[in-house]
Every structure is written in structure tokens, then in C-alpha cells.
Amino acid sequence: MRDRGLLVGGLALFVAVVTFPVWYNVAAGTTARGPEPVRPAAAGRCVAPTEYMRASHMSLLMAWRDDVVRGQERNFVGPDGKTYAKSLTRTCLGCHTNKAEFCDRCHASAAVTLTCWECHIDPASLRRAGR
Amino acid sequence: MSVDRRAFLGAAGLCALAVTGTRSLEALAGTGRPETAPQGRRVPRWGMVVDLRRCLQADGCTDCIAACERAHNVPRLPSRAHEVKWIWREPYERAFAQRGSGYADEALRGKLVPVLCNHCDNPPCVRVCPVKATWKREDGIVMMDWHRCIGCRYCMAACPYGARSFNWLDPRPRVKEVNPDFPTRTRGVVEKCNFCEERLAQGRGPACVEACRERALAFGDLRDPGSQVREQLRSRHAMRRKPELGTEPSVYYRA
């Protein structure tokens, strides 16, 4: 075991290189931070429970899209028995008025690129743009 | 009991006919397609009547076009190569290309008449769409699903009225005044008049009809003999664009 120092030193160097991203993030203060979307200030109820929306809002929106465009079915009755219009601009953005801090933060963090906004309009950003 | 070959074949033929006969007879006779929905609810057949006399009284009026552009975020593009049209004006001779009227339509020659998607009963655009992005609703509206359009432009080639436009350029920056209640389109999809189906769902009439000060546009249920459109069609001679093609337009023009 004459080369013990070389072995231990090599292993230590290997561990340091492999775990470098973890230490780098600790130093930069970005470790294990979620996207922290900002919920609407007015504490209303969403069309479905939060847990469901967090996991399946995309499926709900796709179903709404097909219902409205292809099925002429424009009303959604939530689990709470209330009726909502199946509208991204009116119903969703009606409460979640800050798209940049709600939708975009999560999608940017998860690297999900959306095509919704190529056609659908965020009224708040429209107002900001002065159009 | 013994069965000979002739009797067996005869019985087999009768069985096959009994199984397939009713279906093929229905298909041949073109029946079996009910005019009302299964729930017994009466479905309208939306149609439009353009009164050319009233329309041409207001020479140069484009209120209907402006209202449509505002309602649907239709971009206004100066170049003919890029233009997007829902309702627009076309010289009479181009809109009604049929020959053989002699001097009968002299009063209309050279005039600009409003034209739009005819929402045909037999729409060629629907037949050619490879992804079912366009289809005919039971109320007669030839609908489009812009989510599904792949921009192949087969429908534009199939439409004999030139009622469909392709978005060569990103339309949103070119929309004068954006209406947040209706989406804009994106580059690479086809669009056309939707008979204001989003307004019909709210119980309102089309934007162009509402905007026309001359009341030259009438909209209603072609299936209802008491409707305003049927009344107008009864009272004066009306024509449709390119009737010889068999597309059965639901936009009529009162001469």
C-alpha cells in the first residue's frame, strides 16, 4: 500500500469534481429553490382543487379547448358545483392576472415551452404594451 | 332434413342481403341523416342574405369589414400576397363568374360586392383537409380548429371562392386594435370567416350584420320558413355564387 496517498487523493478529487454543481449552487444560494409562483392576492377558489390543478391543469385546458372549439360546450361545472366559462383569457387569467409571475415562472423553471400565447392574449400584458 | 347446394346458396345469399341490405339501401338513398339532433332539439341552419341594392346605395361603405376585423383580430396587410380576408369586397364580375346573363345584370357590373365564406352545405375545403382542422357543424357553420391546422393549404386550393387566407406573417403585431376576447392567429395557419360562432353562442348576431347601417345584411335560420332570411328570399330573386359547382352556399345575394 505504498500508493495509498495517491488513491485517497484521487478519490477525493473525483468526489469533489462530481459534487461540484452542488457546492456551486450552495455558494450561489440557488439550491433547492422552487419556481415560487405568485398566487392571486384575492383569495378566491380555483375551478378545481389546488392539488388537481397543480398536477393536471394542462389536461384540463386541453379538454376545455376541444370542448369549446369542437364540441360547442362552453360551460364547466366545477367540483364545487359552480359554473365557469371555459375560457383561458377570461376565467383563468381573470384571477391569475399576473401571467409572468404565475404561469411563466413554473414553465421557465421546468423548461416547458408553451404555444398558447402565440394566439391567445394576456389582457394585462396587452394593457402594459398600451394596445 | 337434407339441403342441396342450390338451396343452401340461396339461403346464404338471402342472409347476406338481410344483414347488409338495409345499410346499403340507406346509403344509396341518402336517408338516415336526421335534421334534428338526437335530443329532439331543433338545429338551425345558419345562412346570410346580402341585399345588393341596399349595399350598393352606400357606395364605398366598409363598416362590415371594419367590424369583422375588430371582432376577430384580422390583420390588415397591404400586400396582396400576404393579405388575410374574412369579409371583403370583390368586383361583381369576379364574384359572380357565371356567363350568359346578357344585359340582365348590367346594373351590377363593375360594382364592388361584399363576399365571405359561403359556409357551403357541401364544402370542398372540408373534404380535402388531411387533419380535420376544418369541418361542418350540424348548424351548417364550416368551422376551423386553429390548434389543429398544419398549414398545408389544401383547403385554400379547394375553395372555389378564395375565402381562405394563409398567415405568411406573424399577424399579432399587424392587428390594429387587439380584442382580448378573441385569439389572434399564428404564422402558418389558414383562417376564414366563422359566421361569428363565438357571438352566436352568446345569442348575438354576426358582427358584420350588426355593423351594417343600411341593413343590407340579414342573418338567420334557413331551415325556418318564418325566418327573416327566408322571408327576404321569397320576396325577391336571389342568387348564389358559382351554383354550378354544387357546393350549395348558404350566403345568398338579393339582386
Interface residues (C-beta under 8 A of the other chain):
Chain A: R65 V69 R70 Q72 R74 T89 R90 T115 E118 C119 H120 I121 D122 P123 L126 R131
Chain B: W135 R137 M143 D145 W146 H147 E177 V178 P180 D181 P183 T184 R185 T186 A201
